[in-house]
Amino acid sequence: MEFETGLQDAGDVEVLVLFGMTPEAVEILGEDADNPHPYDDNGGAPDGSSWYASMDEVASEVADEIEINQLGHRVNAHVIIGYEGTEEQKRELDHRFPFRWCGYSSRGVAYARDANE
């Protein structure tokens, strides 16, 4: 996959997608002692209109509880590296993956789903 803004597709990963950062979702995520804030971008909210976190950062028990409570689901997504959160990168991701991406500038990574995922 070619990007115009310096981003690179580094393969796919399973992510946990939240339908919204509700108080109930925050409470469940907080139960993960190893990573209670997987959707945190170094103290702030990640970029994009969606909330994606790699399953490498979320305990499977926490993901199970999110799914049982119908607050989100697991899906495969592209791992896009080189993400700096520039306006150009955001526009390109919005254009290619409307409402289906989440970027973490502090980590240099974004996750994006194809329309058929």
Secondary structure by P-SEA (a helix, b strand, c coil): ccccccccccbbbbbbbbccccaaaaaaaacccccccccccccccccccbbbbbcccccaaaaaaaaaaccbbbbbbbbcccccccaaaaaaaaaaccccccccccccbbbbbcccc
